[in-house]
Amino acid sequence: MDKQDLEVLASEVLEQMESGELERHEIHERLRQTLDQMRAFGMPLPDDLVALEQELSGEFLDEAQAPEVEK
């Protein structure tokens, strides 16, 4: 996979997120994988994608640490 492929992949993840095709966990995983691949190639990371990945990570961490409410 080359730089152009990674840029296209990142764009596709954003499009799928905006269209509602993927759930939050799927978006987070694909985004994390894409950013990891970009890091491996030494590519600059788009600030907006990094911020989104961090935001989703924080949300999932908060959810995991929140006590379950009995129904």
CHARMM internal coordinates of N, CA and C (Angstrom, degrees):
IC EDIT
DIST 1 N 1 CA 1.4445
DIST 1 CA 1 C 1.5306
ANGL 1 N 1 CA 1 C 107.40
DIST 1 C 2 N 1.3143
ANGL 1 CA 1 C 2 N 116.63
DIHE 1 N 1 CA 1 C 2 N 130.62
DIST 2 N 2 CA 1.4639
ANGL 1 C 2 N 2 CA 119.82
DIHE 1 CA 1 C 2 N 2 CA -179.10
DIST 2 CA 2 C 1.5284
ANGL 2 N 2 CA 2 C 110.56
DIHE 1 C 2 N 2 CA 2 C -103.14
DIST 2 C 3 N 1.3217
ANGL 2 CA 2 C 3 N 115.48
DIHE 2 N 2 CA 2 C 3 N -179.09
DIST 3 N 3 CA 1.4691
ANGL 2 C 3 N 3 CA 120.77
DIHE 2 CA 2 C 3 N 3 CA -176.79
DIST 3 CA 3 C 1.5149
ANGL 3 N 3 CA 3 C 112.14
DIHE 2 C 3 N 3 CA 3 C -58.74
DIST 3 C 4 N 1.3178
ANGL 3 CA 3 C 4 N 116.41
DIHE 3 N 3 CA 3 C 4 N -43.38
DIST 4 N 4 CA 1.4619
ANGL 3 C 4 N 4 CA 119.57
DIHE 3 CA 3 C 4 N 4 CA -178.45
DIST 4 CA 4 C 1.5250
ANGL 4 N 4 CA 4 C 110.68
DIHE 3 C 4 N 4 CA 4 C -63.64
DIST 4 C 5 N 1.3343
ANGL 4 CA 4 C 5 N 117.29
DIHE 4 N 4 CA 4 C 5 N -40.21
DIST 5 N 5 CA 1.4653
ANGL 4 C 5 N 5 CA 120.67
DIHE 4 CA 4 C 5 N 5 CA 178.04
DIST 5 CA 5 C 1.5298
ANGL 5 N 5 CA 5 C 110.89
DIHE 4 C 5 N 5 CA 5 C -61.25
DIST 5 C 6 N 1.3290
ANGL 5 CA 5 C 6 N 116.50
DIHE 5 N 5 CA 5 C 6 N -40.55
DIST 6 N 6 CA 1.4592
ANGL 5 C 6 N 6 CA 120.55
DIHE 5 CA 5 C 6 N 6 CA -179.95
DIST 6 CA 6 C 1.5248
ANGL 6 N 6 CA 6 C 111.41
DIHE 5 C 6 N 6 CA 6 C -66.65
DIST 6 C 7 N 1.3209
ANGL 6 CA 6 C 7 N 116.62
DIHE 6 N 6 CA 6 C 7 N -39.07
DIST 7 N 7 CA 1.4586
ANGL 6 C 7 N 7 CA 120.03
DIHE 6 CA 6 C 7 N 7 CA 177.74
DIST 7 CA 7 C 1.5226
ANGL 7 N 7 CA 7 C 110.66
DIHE 6 C 7 N 7 CA 7 C -64.24
DIST 7 C 8 N 1.3204
ANGL 7 CA 7 C 8 N 116.67
DIHE 7 N 7 CA 7 C 8 N -40.38
DIST 8 N 8 CA 1.4663
ANGL 7 C 8 N 8 CA 121.35
DIHE 7 CA 7 C 8 N 8 CA 177.72
DIST 8 CA 8 C 1.5294
ANGL 8 N 8 CA 8 C 109.78
DIHE 7 C 8 N 8 CA 8 C -65.33
DIST 8 C 9 N 1.3211
ANGL 8 CA 8 C 9 N 116.47
DIHE 8 N 8 CA 8 C 9 N -42.33
DIST 9 N 9 CA 1.4598
ANGL 8 C 9 N 9 CA 120.88
DIHE 8 CA 8 C 9 N 9 CA 179.26
DIST 9 CA 9 C 1.5238
ANGL 9 N 9 CA 9 C 111.26
DIHE 8 C 9 N 9 CA 9 C -61.46
DIST 9 C 10 N 1.3173
ANGL 9 CA 9 C 10 N 117.30
DIHE 9 N 9 CA 9 C 10 N -43.88
DIST 10 N 10 CA 1.4609
ANGL 9 C 10 N 10 CA 121.23
DIHE 9 CA 9 C 10 N 10 CA 177.90
DIST 10 CA 10 C 1.5268
ANGL 10 N 10 CA 10 C 110.63
DIHE 9 C 10 N 10 CA 10 C -61.44
DIST 10 C 11 N 1.3147
ANGL 10 CA 10 C 11 N 116.41
DIHE 10 N 10 CA 10 C 11 N -41.33
DIST 11 N 11 CA 1.4595
ANGL 10 C 11 N 11 CA 121.06
DIHE 10 CA 10 C 11 N 11 CA 178.50
DIST 11 CA 11 C 1.5243
ANGL 11 N 11 CA 11 C 110.82
DIHE 10 C 11 N 11 CA 11 C -64.28
DIST 11 C 12 N 1.3242
ANGL 11 CA 11 C 12 N 117.05
DIHE 11 N 11 CA 11 C 12 N -40.42
DIST 12 N 12 CA 1.4620
ANGL 11 C 12 N 12 CA 121.01
DIHE 11 CA 11 C 12 N 12 CA 179.43
DIST 12 CA 12 C 1.5207
ANGL 12 N 12 CA 12 C 111.47
DIHE 11 C 12 N 12 CA 12 C -64.49
DIST 12 C 13 N 1.3309
ANGL 12 CA 12 C 13 N 116.43
DIHE 12 N 12 CA 12 C 13 N -39.73
DIST 13 N 13 CA 1.4702
ANGL 12 C 13 N 13 CA 119.85
DIHE 12 CA 12 C 13 N 13 CA 178.48
DIST 13 CA 13 C 1.5238
ANGL 13 N 13 CA 13 C 109.71
DIHE 12 C 13 N 13 CA 13 C -60.88
DIST 13 C 14 N 1.3280
ANGL 13 CA 13 C 14 N 116.70
DIHE 13 N 13 CA 13 C 14 N -44.08
DIST 14 N 14 CA 1.4631
ANGL 13 C 14 N 14 CA 119.99
DIHE 13 CA 13 C 14 N 14 CA 179.07
DIST 14 CA 14 C 1.5230
ANGL 14 N 14 CA 14 C 111.77
DIHE 13 C 14 N 14 CA 14 C -63.59
DIST 14 C 15 N 1.3289
ANGL 14 CA 14 C 15 N 116.76
DIHE 14 N 14 CA 14 C 15 N -41.72
DIST 15 N 15 CA 1.4598
ANGL 14 C 15 N 15 CA 120.30
DIHE 14 CA 14 C 15 N 15 CA 179.25
DIST 15 CA 15 C 1.5279
ANGL 15 N 15 CA 15 C 111.22
DIHE 14 C 15 N 15 CA 15 C -63.37
DIST 15 C 16 N 1.3339
ANGL 15 CA 15 C 16 N 116.23
DIHE 15 N 15 CA 15 C 16 N -42.03
DIST 16 N 16 CA 1.4608
ANGL 15 C 16 N 16 CA 120.19
DIHE 15 CA 15 C 16 N 16 CA 179.87
DIST 16 CA 16 C 1.5264
ANGL 16 N 16 CA 16 C 110.89
DIHE 15 C 16 N 16 CA 16 C -67.12
DIST 16 C 17 N 1.3268
ANGL 16 CA 16 C 17 N 116.53
DIHE 16 N 16 CA 16 C 17 N -34.76
DIST 17 N 17 CA 1.4461
ANGL 16 C 17 N 17 CA 120.20
DIHE 16 CA 16 C 17 N 17 CA 177.56
DIST 17 CA 17 C 1.5231
ANGL 17 N 17 CA 17 C 110.03
DIHE 16 C 17 N 17 CA 17 C -65.53
DIST 17 C 18 N 1.3152
ANGL 17 CA 17 C 18 N 116.22
DIHE 17 N 17 CA 17 C 18 N -47.08
DIST 18 N 18 CA 1.4549
ANGL 17 C 18 N 18 CA 121.01
DIHE 17 CA 17 C 18 N 18 CA -177.79
DIST 18 CA 18 C 1.5249
ANGL 18 N 18 CA 18 C 112.26
DIHE 17 C 18 N 18 CA 18 C -66.07
DIST 18 C 19 N 1.3164
ANGL 18 CA 18 C 19 N 117.07
DIHE 18 N 18 CA 18 C 19 N -33.34
DIST 19 N 19 CA 1.4623
ANGL 18 C 19 N 19 CA 120.54
DIHE 18 CA 18 C 19 N 19 CA -178.53
DIST 19 CA 19 C 1.5238
ANGL 19 N 19 CA 19 C 112.48
DIHE 18 C 19 N 19 CA 19 C -83.14
DIST 19 C 20 N 1.3174
ANGL 19 CA 19 C 20 N 117.11
DIHE 19 N 19 CA 19 C 20 N -11.48
DIST 20 N 20 CA 1.4551
ANGL 19 C 20 N 20 CA 120.41
DIHE 19 CA 19 C 20 N 20 CA 179.98
DIST 20 CA 20 C 1.5174
ANGL 20 N 20 CA 20 C 113.63
DIHE 19 C 20 N 20 CA 20 C 83.27
DIST 20 C 21 N 1.3325
ANGL 20 CA 20 C 21 N 117.44
DIHE 20 N 20 CA 20 C 21 N 12.84
DIST 21 N 21 CA 1.4624
ANGL 20 C 21 N 21 CA 120.87
DIHE 20 CA 20 C 21 N 21 CA -179.74
DIST 21 CA 21 C 1.5267
ANGL 21 N 21 CA 21 C 112.41
DIHE 20 C 21 N 21 CA 21 C -67.63
DIST 21 C 22 N 1.3300
ANGL 21 CA 21 C 22 N 116.31
DIHE 21 N 21 CA 21 C 22 N -32.67
DIST 22 N 22 CA 1.4617
ANGL 21 C 22 N 22 CA 120.96
DIHE 21 CA 21 C 22 N 22 CA -176.76
DIST 22 CA 22 C 1.5247
ANGL 22 N 22 CA 22 C 110.23
DIHE 21 C 22 N 22 CA 22 C -113.98
DIST 22 C 23 N 1.3241
ANGL 22 CA 22 C 23 N 115.09
DIHE 22 N 22 CA 22 C 23 N 149.54
DIST 23 N 23 CA 1.4522
ANGL 22 C 23 N 23 CA 120.33
DIHE 22 CA 22 C 23 N 23 CA 174.26
DIST 23 CA 23 C 1.5228
ANGL 23 N 23 CA 23 C 108.70
DIHE 22 C 23 N 23 CA 23 C -83.13
DIST 23 C 24 N 1.3205
ANGL 23 CA 23 C 24 N 115.99
DIHE 23 N 23 CA 23 C 24 N 164.77
DIST 24 N 24 CA 1.4715
ANGL 23 C 24 N 24 CA 120.95
DIHE 23 CA 23 C 24 N 24 CA -174.75
DIST 24 CA 24 C 1.5227
ANGL 24 N 24 CA 24 C 112.43
DIHE 23 C 24 N 24 CA 24 C -55.18
DIST 24 C 25 N 1.3161
ANGL 24 CA 24 C 25 N 117.59
DIHE 24 N 24 CA 24 C 25 N -42.72
DIST 25 N 25 CA 1.4649
ANGL 24 C 25 N 25 CA 120.06
DIHE 24 CA 24 C 25 N 25 CA -178.45
DIST 25 CA 25 C 1.5278
ANGL 25 N 25 CA 25 C 111.11
DIHE 24 C 25 N 25 CA 25 C -65.44
DIST 25 C 26 N 1.3134
ANGL 25 CA 25 C 26 N 116.44
DIHE 25 N 25 CA 25 C 26 N -39.11
DIST 26 N 26 CA 1.4649
ANGL 25 C 26 N 26 CA 120.23
DIHE 25 CA 25 C 26 N 26 CA 178.13
DIST 26 CA 26 C 1.5249
ANGL 26 N 26 CA 26 C 110.94
DIHE 25 C 26 N 26 CA 26 C -66.26
DIST 26 C 27 N 1.3203
ANGL 26 CA 26 C 27 N 115.79
DIHE 26 N 26 CA 26 C 27 N -41.52
DIST 27 N 27 CA 1.4679
ANGL 26 C 27 N 27 CA 120.51
DIHE 26 CA 26 C 27 N 27 CA 178.30
DIST 27 CA 27 C 1.5130
ANGL 27 N 27 CA 27 C 109.42
DIHE 26 C 27 N 27 CA 27 C -61.31
DIST 27 C 28 N 1.3341
ANGL 27 CA 27 C 28 N 116.19
DIHE 27 N 27 CA 27 C 28 N -46.84
DIST 28 N 28 CA 1.4600
ANGL 27 C 28 N 28 CA 120.48
DIHE 27 CA 27 C 28 N 28 CA -178.94
DIST 28 CA 28 C 1.5223
ANGL 28 N 28 CA 28 C 110.86
DIHE 27 C 28 N 28 CA 28 C -59.29
DIST 28 C 29 N 1.3141
ANGL 28 CA 28 C 29 N 117.13
DIHE 28 N 28 CA 28 C 29 N -46.54
DIST 29 N 29 CA 1.4708
ANGL 28 C 29 N 29 CA 120.49
DIHE 28 CA 28 C 29 N 29 CA -178.13
DIST 29 CA 29 C 1.5272
ANGL 29 N 29 CA 29 C 111.65
DIHE 28 C 29 N 29 CA 29 C -64.13
DIST 29 C 30 N 1.3180
ANGL 29 CA 29 C 30 N 117.41
DIHE 29 N 29 CA 29 C 30 N -46.08
DIST 30 N 30 CA 1.4689
ANGL 29 C 30 N 30 CA 119.90
DIHE 29 CA 29 C 30 N 30 CA -179.94
DIST 30 CA 30 C 1.5231
ANGL 30 N 30 CA 30 C 111.09
DIHE 29 C 30 N 30 CA 30 C -65.80
DIST 30 C 31 N 1.3182
ANGL 30 CA 30 C 31 N 116.11
DIHE 30 N 30 CA 30 C 31 N -39.05
DIST 31 N 31 CA 1.4574
ANGL 30 C 31 N 31 CA 120.55
DIHE 30 CA 30 C 31 N 31 CA 178.83
DIST 31 CA 31 C 1.5214
ANGL 31 N 31 CA 31 C 110.39
DIHE 30 C 31 N 31 CA 31 C -64.86
DIST 31 C 32 N 1.3259
ANGL 31 CA 31 C 32 N 116.49
DIHE 31 N 31 CA 31 C 32 N -44.06
DIST 32 N 32 CA 1.4646
ANGL 31 C 32 N 32 CA 120.94
DIHE 31 CA 31 C 32 N 32 CA 178.77
DIST 32 CA 32 C 1.5283
ANGL 32 N 32 CA 32 C 110.87
DIHE 31 C 32 N 32 CA 32 C -61.10
DIST 32 C 33 N 1.3219
ANGL 32 CA 32 C 33 N 116.93
DIHE 32 N 32 CA 32 C 33 N -43.86
DIST 33 N 33 CA 1.4635
ANGL 32 C 33 N 33 CA 121.04
DIHE 32 CA 32 C 33 N 33 CA 179.04
DIST 33 CA 33 C 1.5283
ANGL 33 N 33 CA 33 C 111.44
DIHE 32 C 33 N 33 CA 33 C -63.38
DIST 33 C 34 N 1.3182
ANGL 33 CA 33 C 34 N 116.33
DIHE 33 N 33 CA 33 C 34 N -42.92
DIST 34 N 34 CA 1.4605
ANGL 33 C 34 N 34 CA 120.45
DIHE 33 CA 33 C 34 N 34 CA 179.99
DIST 34 CA 34 C 1.5198
ANGL 34 N 34 CA 34 C 111.06
DIHE 33 C 34 N 34 CA 34 C -63.33
DIST 34 C 35 N 1.3357
ANGL 34 CA 34 C 35 N 116.90
DIHE 34 N 34 CA 34 C 35 N -45.21
DIST 35 N 35 CA 1.4631
ANGL 34 C 35 N 35 CA 120.22
DIHE 34 CA 34 C 35 N 35 CA 179.24
DIST 35 CA 35 C 1.5279
ANGL 35 N 35 CA 35 C 110.88
DIHE 34 C 35 N 35 CA 35 C -64.75
DIST 35 C 36 N 1.3277
ANGL 35 CA 35 C 36 N 117.49
DIHE 35 N 35 CA 35 C 36 N -38.69
DIST 36 N 36 CA 1.4692
ANGL 35 C 36 N 36 CA 120.50
DIHE 35 CA 35 C 36 N 36 CA 177.16
DIST 36 CA 36 C 1.5233
ANGL 36 N 36 CA 36 C 111.27
DIHE 35 C 36 N 36 CA 36 C -61.32
DIST 36 C 37 N 1.3242
ANGL 36 CA 36 C 37 N 116.68
DIHE 36 N 36 CA 36 C 37 N -41.31
DIST 37 N 37 CA 1.4625
ANGL 36 C 37 N 37 CA 120.08
DIHE 36 CA 36 C 37 N 37 CA 178.55
DIST 37 CA 37 C 1.5226
ANGL 37 N 37 CA 37 C 110.88
DIHE 36 C 37 N 37 CA 37 C -66.87
DIST 37 C 38 N 1.3228
ANGL 37 CA 37 C 38 N 116.36
DIHE 37 N 37 CA 37 C 38 N -39.19
DIST 38 N 38 CA 1.4648
ANGL 37 C 38 N 38 CA 119.61
DIHE 37 CA 37 C 38 N 38 CA 178.11
DIST 38 CA 38 C 1.5316
ANGL 38 N 38 CA 38 C 110.21
DIHE 37 C 38 N 38 CA 38 C -63.93
DIST 38 C 39 N 1.3385
ANGL 38 CA 38 C 39 N 116.55
DIHE 38 N 38 CA 38 C 39 N -40.07
DIST 39 N 39 CA 1.4738
ANGL 38 C 39 N 39 CA 120.39
DIHE 38 CA 38 C 39 N 39 CA 176.42
DIST 39 CA 39 C 1.5233
ANGL 39 N 39 CA 39 C 110.29
DIHE 38 C 39 N 39 CA 39 C -61.05
DIST 39 C 40 N 1.3239
ANGL 39 CA 39 C 40 N 116.76
DIHE 39 N 39 CA 39 C 40 N -42.78
DIST 40 N 40 CA 1.4634
ANGL 39 C 40 N 40 CA 121.20
DIHE 39 CA 39 C 40 N 40 CA -178.78
DIST 40 CA 40 C 1.5265
ANGL 40 N 40 CA 40 C 111.81
DIHE 39 C 40 N 40 CA 40 C -61.45
DIST 40 C 41 N 1.3235
ANGL 40 CA 40 C 41 N 117.20
DIHE 40 N 40 CA 40 C 41 N -31.94
DIST 41 N 41 CA 1.4628
ANGL 40 C 41 N 41 CA 121.70
DIHE 40 CA 40 C 41 N 41 CA 178.40
DIST 41 CA 41 C 1.5222
ANGL 41 N 41 CA 41 C 112.25
DIHE 40 C 41 N 41 CA 41 C -87.16
DIST 41 C 42 N 1.3305
ANGL 41 CA 41 C 42 N 116.37
DIHE 41 N 41 CA 41 C 42 N -3.01
DIST 42 N 42 CA 1.4584
ANGL 41 C 42 N 42 CA 119.63
DIHE 41 CA 41 C 42 N 42 CA -179.18
DIST 42 CA 42 C 1.5135
ANGL 42 N 42 CA 42 C 113.18
DIHE 41 C 42 N 42 CA 42 C 73.01
DIST 42 C 43 N 1.3381
ANGL 42 CA 42 C 43 N 115.59
DIHE 42 N 42 CA 42 C 43 N 22.98
DIST 43 N 43 CA 1.4646
ANGL 42 C 43 N 43 CA 120.44
DIHE 42 CA 42 C 43 N 43 CA -178.84
DIST 43 CA 43 C 1.5278
ANGL 43 N 43 CA 43 C 109.76
DIHE 42 C 43 N 43 CA 43 C -81.05
DIST 43 C 44 N 1.3158
ANGL 43 CA 43 C 44 N 117.29
DIHE 43 N 43 CA 43 C 44 N 149.34
DIST 44 N 44 CA 1.4645
ANGL 43 C 44 N 44 CA 119.12
DIHE 43 CA 43 C 44 N 44 CA 173.43
DIST 44 CA 44 C 1.5279
ANGL 44 N 44 CA 44 C 109.12
DIHE 43 C 44 N 44 CA 44 C -68.16
DIST 44 C 45 N 1.3236
ANGL 44 CA 44 C 45 N 115.35
DIHE 44 N 44 CA 44 C 45 N 140.25
DIST 45 N 45 CA 1.4542
ANGL 44 C 45 N 45 CA 120.06
DIHE 44 CA 44 C 45 N 45 CA -178.28
DIST 45 CA 45 C 1.5190
ANGL 45 N 45 CA 45 C 109.84
DIHE 44 C 45 N 45 CA 45 C -93.02
DIST 45 C 46 N 1.3308
ANGL 45 CA 45 C 46 N 117.47
DIHE 45 N 45 CA 45 C 46 N 131.44
DIST 46 N 46 CA 1.4659
ANGL 45 C 46 N 46 CA 120.14
DIHE 45 CA 45 C 46 N 46 CA 177.32
DIST 46 CA 46 C 1.5338
ANGL 46 N 46 CA 46 C 110.12
DIHE 45 C 46 N 46 CA 46 C -63.30
DIST 46 C 47 N 1.3090
ANGL 46 CA 46 C 47 N 116.40
DIHE 46 N 46 CA 46 C 47 N 126.79
DIST 47 N 47 CA 1.4643
ANGL 46 C 47 N 47 CA 121.47
DIHE 46 CA 46 C 47 N 47 CA -176.53
DIST 47 CA 47 C 1.5222
ANGL 47 N 47 CA 47 C 112.24
DIHE 46 C 47 N 47 CA 47 C -56.57
DIST 47 C 48 N 1.3387
ANGL 47 CA 47 C 48 N 116.72
DIHE 47 N 47 CA 47 C 48 N -39.04
DIST 48 N 48 CA 1.4581
ANGL 47 C 48 N 48 CA 119.10
DIHE 47 CA 47 C 48 N 48 CA -178.01
DIST 48 CA 48 C 1.5288
ANGL 48 N 48 CA 48 C 112.35
DIHE 47 C 48 N 48 CA 48 C -67.21
DIST 48 C 49 N 1.3303
ANGL 48 CA 48 C 49 N 116.53
DIHE 48 N 48 CA 48 C 49 N -36.06
DIST 49 N 49 CA 1.4712
ANGL 48 C 49 N 49 CA 119.53
DIHE 48 CA 48 C 49 N 49 CA 178.27
DIST 49 CA 49 C 1.5157
ANGL 49 N 49 CA 49 C 111.13
DIHE 48 C 49 N 49 CA 49 C -71.21
DIST 49 C 50 N 1.3246
ANGL 49 CA 49 C 50 N 117.00
DIHE 49 N 49 CA 49 C 50 N -38.97
DIST 50 N 50 CA 1.4644
ANGL 49 C 50 N 50 CA 121.14
DIHE 49 CA 49 C 50 N 50 CA 177.67
DIST 50 CA 50 C 1.5309
ANGL 50 N 50 CA 50 C 109.29
DIHE 49 C 50 N 50 CA 50 C -62.94
DIST 50 C 51 N 1.3250
ANGL 50 CA 50 C 51 N 116.63
DIHE 50 N 50 CA 50 C 51 N -44.28
DIST 51 N 51 CA 1.4627
ANGL 50 C 51 N 51 CA 120.82
DIHE 50 CA 50 C 51 N 51 CA 179.60
DIST 51 CA 51 C 1.5273
ANGL 51 N 51 CA 51 C 110.99
DIHE 50 C 51 N 51 CA 51 C -62.96
DIST 51 C 52 N 1.3271
ANGL 51 CA 51 C 52 N 117.33
DIHE 51 N 51 CA 51 C 52 N -41.37
DIST 52 N 52 CA 1.4552
ANGL 51 C 52 N 52 CA 121.36
DIHE 51 CA 51 C 52 N 52 CA 178.86
DIST 52 CA 52 C 1.5244
ANGL 52 N 52 CA 52 C 110.62
DIHE 51 C 52 N 52 CA 52 C -64.08
DIST 52 C 53 N 1.3127
ANGL 52 CA 52 C 53 N 116.95
DIHE 52 N 52 CA 52 C 53 N -43.66
DIST 53 N 53 CA 1.4654
ANGL 52 C 53 N 53 CA 121.01
DIHE 52 CA 52 C 53 N 53 CA 179.42
DIST 53 CA 53 C 1.5256
ANGL 53 N 53 CA 53 C 109.94
DIHE 52 C 53 N 53 CA 53 C -62.27
DIST 53 C 54 N 1.3097
ANGL 53 CA 53 C 54 N 117.74
DIHE 53 N 53 CA 53 C 54 N -42.69
DIST 54 N 54 CA 1.4655
ANGL 53 C 54 N 54 CA 121.44
DIHE 53 CA 53 C 54 N 54 CA 179.33
DIST 54 CA 54 C 1.5275
ANGL 54 N 54 CA 54 C 110.97
DIHE 53 C 54 N 54 CA 54 C -65.99
DIST 54 C 55 N 1.3223
ANGL 54 CA 54 C 55 N 116.30
DIHE 54 N 54 CA 54 C 55 N -40.20
DIST 55 N 55 CA 1.4624
ANGL 54 C 55 N 55 CA 120.53
DIHE 54 CA 54 C 55 N 55 CA 178.78
DIST 55 CA 55 C 1.5247
ANGL 55 N 55 CA 55 C 110.97
DIHE 54 C 55 N 55 CA 55 C -62.67
DIST 55 C 56 N 1.3268
ANGL 55 CA 55 C 56 N 116.65
DIHE 55 N 55 CA 55 C 56 N -46.35
DIST 56 N 56 CA 1.4629
ANGL 55 C 56 N 56 CA 120.39
DIHE 55 CA 55 C 56 N 56 CA 179.13
DIST 56 CA 56 C 1.5246
ANGL 56 N 56 CA 56 C 110.73
DIHE 55 C 56 N 56 CA 56 C -64.44
DIST 56 C 57 N 1.3329
ANGL 56 CA 56 C 57 N 117.60
DIHE 56 N 56 CA 56 C 57 N -41.45
DIST 57 N 57 CA 1.4671
ANGL 56 C 57 N 57 CA 120.93
DIHE 56 CA 56 C 57 N 57 CA 177.86
DIST 57 CA 57 C 1.5202
ANGL 57 N 57 CA 57 C 110.31
DIHE 56 C 57 N 57 CA 57 C -58.70
DIST 57 C 58 N 1.3224
ANGL 57 CA 57 C 58 N 116.29
DIHE 57 N 57 CA 57 C 58 N -44.33
DIST 58 N 58 CA 1.4587
ANGL 57 C 58 N 58 CA 120.90
DIHE 57 CA 57 C 58 N 58 CA 179.07
DIST 58 CA 58 C 1.5155
ANGL 58 N 58 CA 58 C 112.48
DIHE 57 C 58 N 58 CA 58 C -63.17
DIST 58 C 59 N 1.3259
ANGL 58 CA 58 C 59 N 116.73
DIHE 58 N 58 CA 58 C 59 N -41.51
DIST 59 N 59 CA 1.4612
ANGL 58 C 59 N 59 CA 120.58
DIHE 58 CA 58 C 59 N 59 CA 178.97
DIST 59 CA 59 C 1.5232
ANGL 59 N 59 CA 59 C 110.98
DIHE 58 C 59 N 59 CA 59 C -62.74
DIST 59 C 60 N 1.3355
ANGL 59 CA 59 C 60 N 116.50
DIHE 59 N 59 CA 59 C 60 N -44.47
DIST 60 N 60 CA 1.4593
ANGL 59 C 60 N 60 CA 119.96
DIHE 59 CA 59 C 60 N 60 CA -178.38
DIST 60 CA 60 C 1.5224
ANGL 60 N 60 CA 60 C 111.15
DIHE 59 C 60 N 60 CA 60 C -68.48
DIST 60 C 61 N 1.3126
ANGL 60 CA 60 C 61 N 117.38
DIHE 60 N 60 CA 60 C 61 N -35.54
DIST 61 N 61 CA 1.4598
ANGL 60 C 61 N 61 CA 121.07
DIHE 60 CA 60 C 61 N 61 CA 176.50
DIST 61 CA 61 C 1.5250
ANGL 61 N 61 CA 61 C 110.05
DIHE 60 C 61 N 61 CA 61 C -64.93
DIST 61 C 62 N 1.3326
ANGL 61 CA 61 C 62 N 116.44
DIHE 61 N 61 CA 61 C 62 N -44.59
DIST 62 N 62 CA 1.4687
ANGL 61 C 62 N 62 CA 120.49
DIHE 61 CA 61 C 62 N 62 CA 177.71
DIST 62 CA 62 C 1.5243
ANGL 62 N 62 CA 62 C 111.03
DIHE 61 C 62 N 62 CA 62 C -60.34
DIST 62 C 63 N 1.3231
ANGL 62 CA 62 C 63 N 116.56
DIHE 62 N 62 CA 62 C 63 N -42.99
DIST 63 N 63 CA 1.4647
ANGL 62 C 63 N 63 CA 120.58
DIHE 62 CA 62 C 63 N 63 CA 179.37
DIST 63 CA 63 C 1.5199
ANGL 63 N 63 CA 63 C 111.17
DIHE 62 C 63 N 63 CA 63 C -63.24
DIST 63 C 64 N 1.3178
ANGL 63 CA 63 C 64 N 116.56
DIHE 63 N 63 CA 63 C 64 N -40.17
DIST 64 N 64 CA 1.4592
ANGL 63 C 64 N 64 CA 121.14
DIHE 63 CA 63 C 64 N 64 CA -178.36
DIST 64 CA 64 C 1.5334
ANGL 64 N 64 CA 64 C 111.59
DIHE 63 C 64 N 64 CA 64 C -68.30
DIST 64 C 65 N 1.3244
ANGL 64 CA 64 C 65 N 116.20
DIHE 64 N 64 CA 64 C 65 N -30.76
DIST 65 N 65 CA 1.4512
ANGL 64 C 65 N 65 CA 120.40
DIHE 64 CA 64 C 65 N 65 CA -177.56
DIST 65 CA 65 C 1.5290
ANGL 65 N 65 CA 65 C 113.02
DIHE 64 C 65 N 65 CA 65 C -90.22
DIST 65 C 66 N 1.3119
ANGL 65 CA 65 C 66 N 117.44
DIHE 65 N 65 CA 65 C 66 N -13.84
DIST 66 N 66 CA 1.4668
ANGL 65 C 66 N 66 CA 121.20
DIHE 65 CA 65 C 66 N 66 CA -178.90
DIST 66 CA 66 C 1.5294
ANGL 66 N 66 CA 66 C 109.70
DIHE 65 C 66 N 66 CA 66 C -72.65
DIST 66 C 67 N 1.3161
ANGL 66 CA 66 C 67 N 116.25
DIHE 66 N 66 CA 66 C 67 N 135.87
DIST 67 N 67 CA 1.4680
ANGL 66 C 67 N 67 CA 118.64
DIHE 66 CA 66 C 67 N 67 CA 177.22
DIST 67 CA 67 C 1.5231
ANGL 67 N 67 CA 67 C 109.93
DIHE 66 C 67 N 67 CA 67 C -66.42
DIST 67 C 68 N 1.3185
ANGL 67 CA 67 C 68 N 115.28
DIHE 67 N 67 CA 67 C 68 N 142.72
DIST 68 N 68 CA 1.4655
ANGL 67 C 68 N 68 CA 119.73
DIHE 67 CA 67 C 68 N 68 CA 178.71
DIST 68 CA 68 C 1.5265
ANGL 68 N 68 CA 68 C 109.42
DIHE 67 C 68 N 68 CA 68 C -73.53
DIST 68 C 69 N 1.3054
ANGL 68 CA 68 C 69 N 115.15
DIHE 68 N 68 CA 68 C 69 N 139.89
DIST 69 N 69 CA 1.4551
ANGL 68 C 69 N 69 CA 121.19
DIHE 68 CA 68 C 69 N 69 CA 179.13
DIST 69 CA 69 C 1.5265
ANGL 69 N 69 CA 69 C 107.45
DIHE 68 C 69 N 69 CA 69 C -96.04
DIST 69 C 70 N 1.3359
ANGL 69 CA 69 C 70 N 115.14
DIHE 69 N 69 CA 69 C 70 N 128.21
DIST 70 N 70 CA 1.4660
ANGL 69 C 70 N 70 CA 118.86
DIHE 69 CA 69 C 70 N 70 CA 179.26
DIST 70 CA 70 C 1.5094
ANGL 70 N 70 CA 70 C 110.21
DIHE 69 C 70 N 70 CA 70 C -74.51
DIST 70 C 71 N 1.3231
ANGL 70 CA 70 C 71 N 115.01
DIHE 70 N 70 CA 70 C 71 N 143.29
DIST 71 N 71 CA 1.4706
ANGL 70 C 71 N 71 CA 120.53
DIHE 70 CA 70 C 71 N 71 CA -179.67
DIST 71 CA 71 C 1.4985
ANGL 71 N 71 CA 71 C 110.28
DIHE 70 C 71 N 71 CA 71 C -102.11
END
COOR INIT
IC SEED 1 N 1 CA 1 C
IC BUILD
